Amino acid sequence: MLSKVTYEVLPSTYLLTGIGSISMLEPYYGIIAGFILYSLGALIWVMRSNYRRKDEHRKPSRSYFIWPEWLYEFTPFILIGAAAWLLQSAHQTGIMIAATLILLYALHKLYQRYQHRQHEWQELSIYAPTRRSSNRKIDQ
């Protein structure tokens, strides 16, 4: 079993390693491996965030433009990946500034989500029931 520190750092490690591979490696297989690591890190991050979330999902106030939930959850990660790819592929000043602005916007969105969602940190045990399983009502 992994220690809590290692367990909590893994998604960030996957994300940073993937971004580093995408933005610094030249061979296509390095970029593909970076994309896979980055995608897995984003997926684990979103899954943990949704599991630890204790506030209710609210309906959007604007009904004329609704994104699918999976696209909404992964938008900052898609923008960060696009910015890393732009920084790797283009060496013009204007494109590098645009990629930096996209990166800052995506990081701002991640920070906002972290601040607005209420997360509950749980101690995991293989012997004790979790909060979610103990709150389920069984219909008889």
LINQUI-V818036 format. One record per backbone hydrogen bond with DSSP energy under -0.5 kcal/mol. CO is the residue of the C=O (numbers start at 1). NH is the residue of the N-H. E is the energy in kcal/mol with one decimal. If there is no record, write none. Layout:
CO_NH_E / CO_NH_E
//
This chain:
3_7_-2.7 / 4_8_-2.4 / 5_9_-1.6 / 6_10_-1.3 / 9_13_-2.4 / 10_14_-2.7 / 11_15_-2.5 / 12_16_-2.8 / 13_17_-2.6 / 14_18_-2.4 / 15_19_-2.6 / 16_20_-2.4 / 17_21_-2.3 / 18_22_-2.6 / 19_23_-2.7 / 20_24_-1.8 / 21_25_-1.6 / 27_30_-0.5 / 27_31_-1.5 / 28_32_-2.4 / 29_33_-2.2 / 30_34_-2.2 / 31_35_-2.3 / 32_36_-2.3 / 33_37_-2.5 / 34_38_-2.7 / 35_39_-2.5 / 36_40_-2.4 / 37_41_-2.3 / 38_42_-2.3 / 39_43_-2.4 / 40_44_-2.6 / 41_45_-2.2 / 42_46_-2.5 / 43_47_-2.5 / 44_48_-2.5 / 45_49_-2.3 / 46_50_-2.5 / 47_51_-2.0 / 48_52_-2.5 / 49_53_-0.9 / 52_120_-2.3 / 61_63_-0.7 / 65_67_-0.5 / 68_72_-2.2 / 69_73_-2.6 / 70_74_-1.7 / 71_75_-0.9 / 72_75_-0.6 / 74_78_-2.5 / 75_79_-2.5 / 76_80_-2.3 / 77_81_-2.3 / 78_82_-2.4 / 79_83_-2.4 / 80_84_-2.3 / 81_85_-2.3 / 82_86_-2.5 / 83_87_-2.5 / 84_88_-1.7 / 85_89_-2.6 / 86_90_-2.3 / 92_96_-2.1 / 93_97_-2.3 / 94_98_-2.2 / 95_99_-2.6 / 96_100_-2.0 / 97_101_-2.3 / 98_102_-2.4 / 99_103_-2.4 / 100_104_-2.5 / 101_105_-2.3 / 102_106_-2.4 / 103_107_-2.4 / 104_108_-2.1 / 105_109_-2.1 / 106_110_-2.2 / 107_111_-2.2 / 108_112_-2.5 / 109_113_-2.3 / 110_114_-2.1 / 111_115_-2.2 / 112_116_-2.4 / 113_117_-1.7 / 117_119_-0.7 / 118_54_-2.7 / 118_55_-0.7 / 119_121_-0.6 / 122_124_-0.6 / 130_134_-1.9 / 131_135_-1.2 / 132_136_-0.5 / 137_139_-0.6
//
